[in-house]
Amino acid sequence: MAECMSVNAILAANVANGTIPTLEELGGLDSLLEEQDAIVSGPFLDVIVETIVGEPVQVQTLLLGLVAEGFLKADQPAVFRDAANTLLANATLRNIARLNLVEAFEQRVKARRPGKDALTAAYALEALFRYGLENHRTKLRILLLFDDLNGDEDGLFAQHAARLVGVAYHHWGEGELRNILVRLQANDEAADEAAYELAMVAFANALDAKEMVEIETGMNDARALFMSVLNRDANRLDALMHVGLIDIVESFSAGNDVKFSERIDNLRRLFAEQRDQMAIAQTPDWLTPRVDREVEWWSLLRMLKSIDNSINRESWRDAGKVLEQVLAIYDAEQTVSIGGALNALFAPRIEAAFVRRKGLAAHLCDFLDDEEWCPAERPAAEILRNRISQIAQDGYSSREVVEDGAFPELSAFLQDPSFLSQVPSEIATKLEVELVEKRNSTRLKMRRDVQNIFSKVSDRLANASDYRGDIRGSFDQLIQQIVTFCEVRQNSDLSQLGDRVAYLRNPNAVESDLQRDLRDYLSGNLAAADTMTEIPGIAAGRSDLYVNFGGLKFVIELKKHHGIVDDDVARSSRAQAVAYQATGPKLGMLGILELVDRSGPPPSLNECIWTDSYIPEGSHLLRNLVVFRVPGMLKTPSTMK
């Protein structure tokens, strides 16, 4: 057959039959070399690579030029991907082809164009990255390619690149890779992937941090970024799982979550669902460490669930077994490789339990007095006993040791945790109650549906680092007013509000109309603050509304948009909106006047207000926005179809 048919014809016949031809069936080595130009221009590169994989090294070496040229000319992304995966999975061929293929892959990345060529370039970038994981010179080349990435990339290419950059950060720890992810947030199609990878970076950094403030800030930033991804895709499993992880770790640390067991059960279901999805497609080698880490997390969480109830008891029936589990969590840095910060998060609560419950301390001492008790956790047990003695000797203990809980309002007010540890328990409790009552007393009396929207927004901001104490109280007042403003304007009546809301019926309305209306509304209803327009000198520009609560200042950026306002539209303005957060609290607002000629009613109030988290280029600090849209071109019910 090889004598009367071209190599491409033989390849086509085998593809039709679902078989891989041998080199002999293709006419031998000479036939491939003679027809090289036709072969590399054809659509069968993946089949050719499958054939070559089974040949001796000498034959593979002679065909390296053909293979490299094939990767340069392959124009079908799936063929390119499958050929690269087959080649890289074979250690022998991968090694002898490295020099040829690194050059070819790099050329495909640099010559990328929008469209399907961009997807092929993404697969080439992935193949280069896989080479970079085992070769230092290739690593340097891939880092240079990463450094050239920006927000103007083809969306499909940028999505793949963002995932690769994120994984590269965890492999190599290059700080500049995080800045590249920040840049890729500006790409609409890659924004979610970049935000997810930035969340993974923040989470990893939090777990490796030494100081509690760095741990808490990193956890909060990671959760906010994961939530920004879920705001766009509520069913994204990897983001859901990591939000669940953060909530469980923080809940165990605080020790005051009655839904702790339920949280772990929910996370177990997410893990199972993800495993089912992963079983459908093979996990790439370069993602294996991330998958292994998720399995390690699940093992740790099962132990957390087991001991959460145990450390609340006065004594244990099977004391030896339970104590070893508790010590494995107490010395989590040695038990798992997830991150050293787990010790700082878990140890205070466990120490608190042994201080407060004499029966548990007695178990610990009894086992340590037994010289034959020599589990791997014995060194951790010694450390725990020393800590208990130290706490008793100091005469006072940290707030966690005294109460297994926290005083969030008082902590935010005092700012320095060392001050809180010196406040007597009775006084701390009274102060916490008064501060909570003060914050709650500032809330407006709103309709239940409006109150529910405010509560949803407030909950999503709960982990923002600046959303604490007086800052939270002031920003809450502003949120409440904005939610109420949106509700009133959706139900506006010309006969009641007159010319003030005429712009909401005008197809030619401009953002200054919204600015004027909102300024007047806030000035009349927000007595605790001064509301001004277009203050020069802020973020080297002019703000639309400037709300000043004495020493606290918040900016509301206002825009107009012809068409439906959604996340994509809002994201196009968020860089400008968060620019005003360069100084002061990292909290702000973005309001958009939506001009759409609808035949039916406007969107519900619940659809008009959401939150977003964003790290602007050139910054390492997370910024937080409350986004609201004000539907315009409203019609009376009688005119709707």
C-alpha positions as CSV (number, residue, x, y, z in Angstrom):
1,M,0.0,0.0,0.0
2,A,2.9,2.3,0.8
3,E,4.2,2.0,-2.8
4,C,1.0,3.3,-4.4
5,M,-0.3,5.7,-1.8
6,S,1.2,8.9,-0.4
7,V,2.1,9.0,3.3
8,N,-0.8,11.5,3.9
9,A,-3.2,9.2,2.2
10,I,-2.1,6.3,4.4
11,L,-2.4,8.5,7.5
12,A,-5.9,9.5,6.4
13,A,-6.9,5.9,6.0
14,N,-5.6,5.0,9.5
15,V,-7.4,7.9,11.1
16,A,-10.6,6.8,9.4
17,N,-10.1,3.3,10.9
18,G,-9.0,4.6,14.3
19,T,-5.6,3.0,14.1
20,I,-2.0,4.2,14.4
21,P,0.2,3.1,11.5
22,T,3.7,1.7,11.9
23,L,6.7,3.3,10.3
24,E,6.9,0.3,7.9
25,E,3.2,0.8,6.9
26,L,4.0,4.4,6.1
27,G,6.7,3.3,3.6
28,G,9.6,3.5,6.0
29,L,12.0,6.3,7.1
30,D,12.9,7.3,3.5
31,S,9.3,7.9,2.6
32,L,8.7,10.2,5.5
33,L,11.8,12.2,4.7
34,E,11.0,12.4,1.0
35,E,7.5,13.6,1.6
36,Q,8.3,15.8,4.6
37,D,7.0,19.0,3.1
38,A,3.6,17.5,2.4
39,I,3.4,15.7,5.7
40,V,4.1,18.8,7.8
41,S,1.5,20.8,5.9
42,G,-1.1,18.1,6.5
43,P,-3.4,17.6,9.4
44,F,-1.8,14.4,10.9
45,L,1.0,15.6,13.1
46,D,-0.5,13.9,16.1
47,V,-0.6,10.5,14.3
48,I,3.0,11.0,13.1
49,V,4.2,11.6,16.6
50,E,2.2,8.5,17.8
51,T,4.0,6.5,15.2
52,I,7.5,7.9,16.0
53,V,7.1,7.2,19.8
54,G,7.4,3.5,19.2
55,E,10.5,3.7,17.1
56,P,14.2,3.3,18.2
57,V,16.1,6.4,19.4
58,Q,18.1,6.5,16.2
59,V,15.0,6.7,14.0
60,Q,13.5,9.3,16.4
61,T,16.6,11.4,16.1
62,L,16.5,11.4,12.3
63,L,12.9,12.6,12.3
64,L,13.3,15.5,14.8
65,G,13.4,18.0,12.0
66,L,10.2,16.8,10.5
67,V,8.5,16.9,14.0
68,A,9.7,20.4,14.8
69,E,8.6,21.7,11.4
70,G,5.2,20.0,12.0
71,F,4.8,22.0,15.2
72,L,5.7,25.2,13.4
73,K,3.0,24.6,10.7
74,A,0.2,22.7,12.4
75,D,-2.9,24.8,12.0
76,Q,-5.4,22.8,14.0
77,P,-5.2,23.4,17.7
78,A,-6.5,20.0,18.8
79,V,-3.9,18.3,16.5
80,F,-1.1,20.5,17.9
81,R,-2.2,19.8,21.5
82,D,-2.5,16.0,21.1
83,A,0.9,15.8,19.3
84,A,2.5,17.8,22.1
85,N,1.0,15.7,24.9
86,T,2.0,12.5,23.2
87,L,5.6,13.7,22.7
88,L,6.0,15.2,26.2
89,A,4.6,12.0,27.8
90,N,7.5,10.0,26.3
91,A,10.6,10.7,28.4
92,T,13.1,9.5,25.7
93,L,11.6,11.5,22.8
94,R,11.0,14.5,25.1
95,N,14.7,14.7,26.0
96,I,16.2,14.2,22.6
97,A,13.7,16.7,21.0
98,R,14.1,19.4,23.6
99,L,16.4,21.8,21.7
100,N,14.4,21.5,18.5
101,L,11.0,21.8,20.1
102,V,11.7,24.6,22.5
103,E,12.6,26.7,19.5
104,A,9.5,25.7,17.6
105,F,7.2,26.2,20.6
106,E,8.7,29.6,21.3
107,Q,8.2,30.7,17.7
108,R,4.5,29.7,17.8
109,V,4.0,31.7,20.9
110,K,5.7,34.8,19.6
111,A,4.0,34.7,16.2
112,R,0.5,34.3,17.7
113,R,-2.5,35.9,16.1
114,P,-6.1,36.2,17.3
115,G,-8.4,33.3,16.5
116,K,-7.6,29.6,16.4
117,D,-3.9,30.5,16.1
118,A,-4.1,32.0,19.6
119,L,-5.3,28.7,21.0
120,T,-2.5,26.9,19.3
121,A,-0.1,29.4,20.8
122,A,-1.6,28.7,24.2
123,Y,-0.9,25.0,23.8
124,A,2.7,25.9,22.7
125,L,3.1,28.0,25.8
126,E,1.9,25.1,28.0
127,A,4.4,22.7,26.3
128,L,7.2,25.2,26.9
129,F,6.2,25.5,30.5
130,R,6.3,21.8,30.9
131,Y,9.8,21.8,29.5
132,G,10.6,24.7,31.9
133,L,9.7,22.6,34.9
134,E,12.7,20.3,34.2
135,N,15.2,22.6,32.5
136,H,16.5,25.8,33.9
137,R,17.4,27.4,30.5
138,T,13.9,26.8,29.2
139,K,12.5,28.2,32.5
140,L,14.3,31.5,31.8
141,R,12.8,31.6,28.3
142,I,9.3,30.9,29.5
143,L,9.7,33.7,32.2
144,L,10.6,36.1,29.4
145,L,7.5,35.1,27.4
146,F,5.3,35.5,30.6
147,D,6.8,39.0,31.1
148,D,5.5,40.1,27.7
149,L,1.9,39.2,28.6
150,N,-0.6,42.1,29.0
151,G,-4.3,42.8,29.0
152,D,-4.5,43.2,25.3
153,E,-3.9,39.5,24.5
154,D,-6.4,37.4,22.6
155,G,-8.9,36.3,25.3
156,L,-8.6,32.6,24.7
157,F,-4.8,32.8,24.8
158,A,-4.9,35.0,27.9
159,Q,-7.1,32.5,29.8
160,H,-4.6,29.7,29.3
161,A,-1.7,31.9,30.0
162,A,-3.2,33.1,33.3
163,R,-3.5,29.5,34.6
164,L,0.1,28.7,33.5
165,V,1.4,31.9,35.2
166,G,-0.4,31.0,38.4
167,V,0.9,27.5,38.5
168,A,4.4,28.8,37.7
169,Y,4.3,31.1,40.7
170,H,3.7,28.1,43.0
171,H,6.5,26.1,41.3
172,W,9.1,28.9,41.2
173,G,8.0,31.6,43.6
174,E,8.9,34.5,41.2
175,G,7.3,37.6,42.6
176,E,7.0,39.2,39.2
177,L,4.6,36.5,38.1
178,R,2.0,37.9,40.5
179,N,2.3,41.3,38.7
180,I,1.7,39.6,35.4
181,L,-1.6,38.1,36.8
182,V,-2.6,41.6,37.9
183,R,-2.1,42.9,34.3
184,L,-4.1,40.0,32.9
185,Q,-7.1,41.1,35.0
186,A,-7.6,43.8,32.4
187,N,-8.5,41.2,29.8
188,D,-12.2,40.6,29.9
189,E,-12.0,37.0,28.9
190,A,-9.1,36.2,31.2
191,A,-10.2,38.3,34.2
192,D,-11.8,35.5,36.1
193,E,-8.8,33.1,35.6
194,A,-6.4,35.8,36.6
195,A,-8.4,36.6,39.7
196,Y,-8.6,32.9,40.6
197,E,-4.8,32.6,40.3
198,L,-4.3,35.8,42.3
199,A,-6.5,34.3,45.0
200,M,-4.4,31.1,45.0
201,V,-1.3,33.3,45.4
202,A,-2.8,35.2,48.3
203,F,-3.9,31.9,49.9
204,A,-0.5,30.4,49.6
205,N,1.2,33.5,50.9
206,A,-1.2,33.5,53.9
207,L,-0.4,29.9,54.7
208,D,3.4,30.7,54.6
209,A,3.2,33.9,56.6
210,K,4.7,34.2,60.1
211,E,2.7,37.1,61.6
212,M,-1.0,36.7,62.4
213,V,-1.9,40.0,60.7
214,E,-0.3,38.8,57.4
215,I,-2.1,35.5,57.7
216,E,-5.5,37.1,58.2
217,T,-5.0,39.7,55.5
218,G,-3.9,37.0,53.0
219,M,-6.9,34.8,53.9
220,N,-9.3,37.7,53.5
221,D,-7.8,38.8,50.2
222,A,-7.9,35.3,48.9
223,R,-11.6,34.8,49.9
224,A,-12.6,38.1,48.3
225,L,-10.9,37.2,45.0
226,F,-12.4,33.7,45.0
227,M,-15.8,35.4,45.6
228,S,-15.3,37.8,42.7
229,V,-14.9,34.7,40.5
230,L,-18.0,33.1,42.0
231,N,-20.0,36.3,41.4
232,R,-19.5,35.6,37.7
233,D,-19.8,31.8,37.8
234,A,-21.6,30.6,41.0
235,N,-20.9,26.9,40.1
236,R,-17.1,27.1,39.7
237,L,-16.0,24.2,41.9
238,D,-12.4,25.1,42.5
239,A,-13.4,28.6,43.7
240,L,-16.2,27.2,45.9
241,M,-13.8,24.6,47.4
242,H,-11.3,27.2,48.4
243,V,-13.9,29.6,49.9
244,G,-15.0,26.6,51.9
245,L,-11.5,25.8,53.0
246,I,-10.9,29.3,54.2
247,D,-14.2,29.4,56.1
248,I,-13.4,26.1,57.8
249,V,-9.9,27.0,58.8
250,E,-11.1,30.3,60.2
251,S,-14.1,28.7,61.9
252,F,-11.9,26.1,63.7
253,S,-9.5,28.8,64.7
254,A,-12.3,30.9,66.3
255,G,-14.0,27.9,67.7
256,N,-17.5,29.5,67.7
257,D,-19.2,28.1,64.6
258,V,-22.2,25.9,65.2
259,K,-22.2,25.0,61.5
260,F,-18.6,23.7,61.5
261,S,-19.5,20.1,60.9
262,E,-22.0,21.1,58.2
263,R,-19.3,23.2,56.4
264,I,-17.0,20.2,56.2
265,D,-19.8,17.9,54.9
266,N,-20.6,20.5,52.2
267,L,-16.9,20.7,51.3
268,R,-16.7,16.9,51.1
269,R,-19.5,16.9,48.5
270,L,-17.6,19.5,46.5
271,F,-14.5,17.4,46.6
272,A,-16.4,14.4,45.4
273,E,-18.0,16.3,42.6
274,Q,-14.6,17.6,41.5
275,R,-13.2,14.1,41.6
276,D,-16.0,12.9,39.3
277,Q,-15.3,15.7,36.8
278,M,-11.5,15.0,36.9
279,A,-12.1,11.3,36.2
280,I,-13.6,12.3,32.8
281,A,-10.3,13.9,31.7
282,Q,-6.7,13.1,32.6
283,T,-5.0,15.7,34.8
284,P,-1.9,17.2,33.2
285,D,1.3,16.4,35.1
286,W,1.9,20.1,35.7
287,L,-1.3,20.3,37.6
288,T,-0.7,17.2,39.7
289,P,0.9,19.1,42.7
290,R,-2.2,21.2,42.9
291,V,-4.5,18.2,42.9
292,D,-2.3,16.4,45.5
293,R,-2.6,19.5,47.7
294,E,-6.4,19.3,47.6
295,V,-6.3,15.7,48.7
296,E,-4.0,16.7,51.6
297,W,-6.4,19.4,52.6
298,W,-9.2,16.9,52.7
299,S,-7.2,14.6,55.0
300,L,-6.5,17.5,57.3
301,L,-10.2,18.6,57.4
302,R,-11.3,15.2,58.4
303,M,-9.0,15.4,61.4
304,L,-10.4,18.9,62.2
305,K,-13.9,17.6,62.2
306,S,-12.9,14.8,64.5
307,I,-11.3,16.9,67.1
308,D,-13.6,19.9,66.9
309,N,-16.0,18.2,69.4
310,S,-13.2,16.4,71.3
311,I,-11.5,19.6,72.6
312,N,-14.8,20.8,73.9
313,R,-15.2,17.9,76.2
314,E,-13.8,17.5,79.8
315,S,-12.2,14.2,79.1
316,W,-11.8,11.4,76.5
317,R,-12.7,7.7,76.6
318,D,-10.0,6.6,74.2
319,A,-7.6,9.3,75.3
320,G,-4.5,8.0,73.6
321,K,-6.1,8.0,70.1
322,V,-7.8,11.3,70.5
323,L,-4.7,13.0,71.9
324,E,-2.6,11.9,68.9
325,Q,-5.2,13.4,66.6
326,V,-5.3,16.7,68.5
327,L,-1.5,16.8,68.5
328,A,-1.4,16.2,64.8
329,I,-3.5,19.3,64.3
330,Y,-1.6,21.2,67.0
331,D,1.7,20.5,65.1
332,A,0.1,20.8,61.7
333,E,3.3,22.2,60.1
334,Q,4.9,18.7,60.6
335,T,1.7,16.8,59.9
336,V,1.0,18.3,56.5
337,S,3.0,20.4,54.0
338,I,0.3,22.9,53.3
339,G,1.8,25.8,55.2
340,G,3.4,26.8,58.5
341,A,0.7,29.4,59.3
342,L,-1.7,26.6,60.2
343,N,0.2,26.3,63.5
344,A,-0.5,30.0,64.3
345,L,-4.2,29.5,63.4
346,F,-4.8,26.2,65.2
347,A,-2.5,26.3,68.2
348,P,-4.3,29.1,70.2
349,R,-7.6,27.3,70.3
350,I,-6.1,24.0,71.3
351,E,-4.0,25.6,74.0
352,A,-7.2,27.3,75.2
353,A,-9.0,24.0,75.5
354,F,-6.2,22.4,77.6
355,V,-6.0,25.5,79.8
356,R,-9.8,25.6,80.5
357,R,-10.4,21.9,80.8
358,K,-8.3,20.3,83.5
359,G,-9.3,16.8,82.4
360,L,-7.6,17.3,79.0
361,A,-4.5,18.7,80.6
362,A,-4.5,15.6,82.9
363,H,-4.6,13.3,79.9
364,L,-1.6,15.1,78.4
365,C,0.5,14.9,81.6
366,D,-0.4,11.3,82.2
367,F,0.8,10.2,78.7
368,L,4.0,12.4,78.9
369,D,4.8,10.8,82.3
370,D,4.7,7.4,80.6
371,E,8.1,6.9,79.1
372,E,6.8,4.1,76.9
373,W,4.4,6.5,75.2
374,C,6.5,7.4,72.2
375,P,4.3,8.4,69.2
376,A,5.5,10.7,66.5
377,E,3.5,13.5,68.2
378,R,5.4,13.3,71.6
379,P,7.6,16.4,70.8
380,A,4.4,18.4,70.1
381,A,2.9,17.2,73.4
382,E,6.0,18.5,75.2
383,I,5.6,21.9,73.5
384,L,1.9,22.0,74.4
385,R,2.6,21.2,78.1
386,N,5.2,23.9,78.2
387,R,2.8,26.4,76.7
388,I,0.1,25.5,79.3
389,S,2.7,26.1,82.0
390,Q,3.8,29.4,80.5
391,I,0.2,30.6,80.3
392,A,-0.4,29.8,83.9
393,Q,2.8,31.5,84.9
394,D,2.1,34.7,83.0
395,G,-1.0,35.3,85.1
396,Y,-3.2,36.2,82.1
397,S,-3.8,34.7,78.7
398,S,-4.7,35.8,75.3
399,R,-8.3,36.4,74.4
400,E,-8.5,33.1,72.6
401,V,-7.2,31.2,75.6
402,V,-9.7,32.8,77.9
403,E,-12.8,32.4,75.8
404,D,-12.2,30.3,72.7
405,G,-13.6,33.2,70.7
406,A,-12.9,36.7,69.5
407,F,-14.2,40.3,70.0
408,P,-14.2,41.6,66.4
409,E,-15.6,45.1,67.1
410,L,-13.3,45.6,70.1
411,S,-10.3,44.2,68.3
412,A,-10.9,46.6,65.4
413,F,-11.3,49.5,67.7
414,L,-8.1,48.8,69.7
415,Q,-6.2,47.7,66.5
416,D,-3.3,46.3,68.4
417,P,-4.1,42.7,69.6
418,S,-1.7,43.0,72.5
419,F,-4.1,45.6,74.0
420,L,-7.0,43.2,73.9
421,S,-5.2,40.5,75.8
422,Q,-4.9,42.9,78.7
423,V,-8.6,43.8,78.9
424,P,-10.4,41.9,81.7
425,S,-13.0,39.5,80.3
426,E,-16.0,41.1,81.9
427,I,-15.1,44.6,80.6
428,A,-14.2,43.2,77.1
429,T,-17.7,41.6,76.9
430,K,-19.5,44.8,77.9
431,L,-17.5,46.9,75.4
432,E,-18.1,44.4,72.6
433,V,-21.9,44.5,73.2
434,E,-21.9,48.4,73.3
435,L,-19.8,48.6,70.1
436,V,-22.2,46.2,68.3
437,E,-25.2,48.1,69.5
438,K,-23.7,51.3,68.3
439,R,-23.0,49.9,64.9
440,N,-26.5,48.5,64.6
441,S,-28.1,51.7,65.8
442,T,-26.7,53.5,62.7
443,R,-28.7,51.2,60.4
444,L,-31.7,52.7,58.6
445,K,-35.1,51.4,59.0
446,M,-35.5,49.8,55.6
447,R,-38.0,47.5,54.0
448,R,-37.1,43.9,54.4
449,D,-36.1,43.3,50.8
450,V,-33.8,46.4,50.9
451,Q,-32.4,45.3,54.2
452,N,-31.7,41.8,52.7
453,I,-29.7,43.4,49.8
454,F,-27.7,45.5,52.2
455,S,-26.9,42.4,54.4
456,K,-25.8,40.5,51.3
457,V,-23.4,43.3,50.3
458,S,-22.2,43.6,53.8
459,D,-21.5,39.9,54.1
460,R,-19.5,39.9,50.9
461,L,-17.3,42.7,52.2
462,A,-16.9,41.0,55.6
463,N,-13.3,39.8,54.8
464,A,-12.1,43.1,53.3
465,S,-9.2,44.2,55.5
466,D,-10.5,47.8,55.9
467,Y,-14.1,46.8,56.6
468,R,-13.7,47.1,60.4
469,G,-14.6,49.4,63.3
470,D,-15.4,53.0,62.4
471,I,-14.6,52.5,58.7
472,R,-17.2,49.7,58.5
473,G,-19.8,51.8,60.4
474,S,-19.4,54.7,58.0
475,F,-19.3,52.6,54.9
476,D,-22.4,50.7,56.0
477,Q,-24.2,54.0,56.2
478,L,-23.2,54.8,52.7
479,I,-24.2,51.4,51.4
480,Q,-27.6,51.7,53.1
481,Q,-28.2,55.0,51.5
482,I,-27.1,53.7,48.0
483,V,-29.4,50.7,48.3
484,T,-32.3,52.8,49.3
485,F,-31.6,55.4,46.6
486,C,-31.6,52.6,44.0
487,E,-34.9,51.2,45.4
488,V,-36.6,54.7,45.4
489,R,-35.4,55.6,41.9
490,Q,-36.7,52.3,40.4
491,N,-40.1,53.2,41.9
492,S,-39.8,56.9,41.1
493,D,-42.9,58.8,40.2
494,L,-42.8,62.1,38.3
495,S,-45.8,63.3,40.1
496,Q,-44.0,62.9,43.4
497,L,-40.4,63.7,42.6
498,G,-40.9,66.1,39.7
499,D,-38.0,67.2,37.5
500,R,-35.4,65.6,39.9
501,V,-36.0,62.2,38.3
502,A,-37.0,63.3,34.8
503,Y,-33.6,62.1,33.5
504,L,-34.7,58.5,34.3
505,R,-37.2,58.8,31.5
506,N,-34.8,60.6,29.1
507,P,-33.0,58.5,26.5
508,N,-30.4,61.3,26.2
509,A,-29.6,61.4,30.0
510,V,-25.9,61.9,30.9
511,E,-23.9,60.9,34.0
512,S,-24.0,64.4,35.4
513,D,-27.8,63.9,35.8
514,L,-27.2,60.9,38.0
515,Q,-24.4,62.7,39.8
516,R,-26.7,65.7,40.6
517,D,-29.5,63.5,41.8
518,L,-27.4,61.2,44.0
519,R,-25.5,64.2,45.5
520,D,-28.8,65.8,46.5
521,Y,-30.1,62.5,47.9
522,L,-27.1,61.8,50.0
523,S,-26.8,65.4,51.2
524,G,-30.4,65.3,52.4
525,N,-30.3,61.8,53.9
526,L,-26.7,61.2,55.0
527,A,-26.3,63.7,57.8
528,A,-23.1,62.2,59.2
529,A,-21.1,63.1,56.0
530,D,-20.4,65.8,53.6
531,T,-21.1,65.0,49.9
532,M,-19.3,67.0,47.3
533,T,-18.8,66.7,43.5
534,E,-15.7,66.5,41.4
535,I,-13.0,67.3,43.9
536,P,-9.7,68.0,42.0
537,G,-6.4,66.4,42.9
538,I,-7.7,63.0,43.8
539,A,-5.9,60.1,42.0
540,A,-4.5,62.8,39.7
541,G,-8.0,63.4,38.3
542,R,-11.5,64.4,39.4
543,S,-13.9,62.2,41.3
544,D,-17.6,62.2,40.7
545,L,-18.8,62.1,44.3
546,Y,-16.7,62.5,47.3
547,V,-18.3,61.4,50.6
548,N,-16.4,62.7,53.7
549,F,-17.2,61.2,57.2
550,G,-14.8,63.5,59.0
551,G,-11.4,61.7,58.7
552,L,-12.9,58.9,56.5
553,K,-13.4,59.6,52.8
554,F,-15.1,57.4,50.1
555,V,-15.4,58.0,46.4
556,I,-18.3,57.1,44.2
557,E,-17.3,56.9,40.5
558,L,-20.3,57.5,38.2
559,K,-20.6,56.4,34.5
560,K,-23.2,56.2,31.8
561,H,-23.7,53.2,29.5
562,H,-25.9,52.6,26.5
563,G,-26.9,49.0,26.8
564,I,-27.3,46.4,29.5
565,V,-24.9,46.9,32.4
566,D,-23.3,43.7,33.6
567,D,-20.1,42.5,35.2
568,D,-18.2,43.0,31.9
569,V,-19.3,46.6,31.6
570,A,-18.6,47.4,35.2
571,R,-15.1,45.8,34.9
572,S,-14.2,48.2,32.1
573,S,-14.5,51.1,34.6
574,R,-13.2,49.5,37.8
575,A,-9.6,50.4,37.3
576,Q,-10.6,54.0,37.3
577,A,-12.9,53.5,40.2
578,V,-10.4,51.9,42.5
579,A,-7.7,54.4,41.6
580,Y,-9.2,56.7,44.2
581,Q,-8.4,54.1,46.9
582,A,-4.7,54.8,46.6
583,T,-4.9,56.4,50.0
584,G,-7.4,55.8,52.8
585,P,-9.7,52.7,53.1
586,K,-9.6,50.3,50.2
587,L,-13.4,50.6,49.8
588,G,-15.3,52.5,47.1
589,M,-18.3,52.6,44.8
590,L,-19.1,52.5,41.1
591,G,-22.5,53.6,39.9
592,I,-23.6,53.3,36.3
593,L,-26.6,54.9,34.6
594,E,-28.1,52.2,32.3
595,L,-29.8,53.5,29.2
596,V,-31.8,50.6,27.6
597,D,-35.1,50.8,25.7
598,R,-36.9,47.9,27.4
599,S,-40.3,46.6,26.4
600,G,-40.8,45.2,29.9
601,P,-39.9,46.2,33.5
602,P,-36.4,47.1,34.6
603,P,-34.2,44.5,36.4
604,S,-34.9,43.7,40.0
605,L,-33.2,45.6,42.7
606,N,-31.3,42.5,43.7
607,E,-29.8,42.4,40.1
608,C,-28.6,46.0,40.3
609,I,-26.2,45.9,43.2
610,W,-23.1,43.7,43.6
611,T,-19.5,43.7,44.9
612,D,-16.2,43.3,43.1
613,S,-12.6,42.8,44.3
614,Y,-9.7,43.9,42.2
615,I,-5.9,44.4,42.4
616,P,-4.9,47.3,40.1
617,E,-1.7,47.1,38.2
618,G,1.3,48.4,40.2
619,S,-0.3,47.5,43.5
620,H,-0.2,44.6,45.9
621,L,-3.3,45.6,47.9
622,L,-6.8,44.4,47.1
623,R,-9.4,47.0,46.4
624,N,-13.1,46.5,47.0
625,L,-16.0,48.0,45.1
626,V,-19.8,48.2,45.6
627,V,-21.2,48.4,42.1
628,F,-24.7,49.6,41.4
629,R,-26.6,50.3,38.2
630,V,-29.5,52.8,37.9
631,P,-31.9,51.8,35.1
632,G,-32.9,54.7,32.9
633,M,-35.4,55.2,30.1
634,L,-38.0,53.9,32.5
635,K,-41.6,53.5,31.3
636,T,-44.9,53.6,33.0
637,P,-46.5,50.1,33.5
638,S,-49.3,51.0,31.0
639,T,-46.8,51.4,28.2
640,M,-45.0,48.1,28.8
641,K,-45.6,45.2,26.4
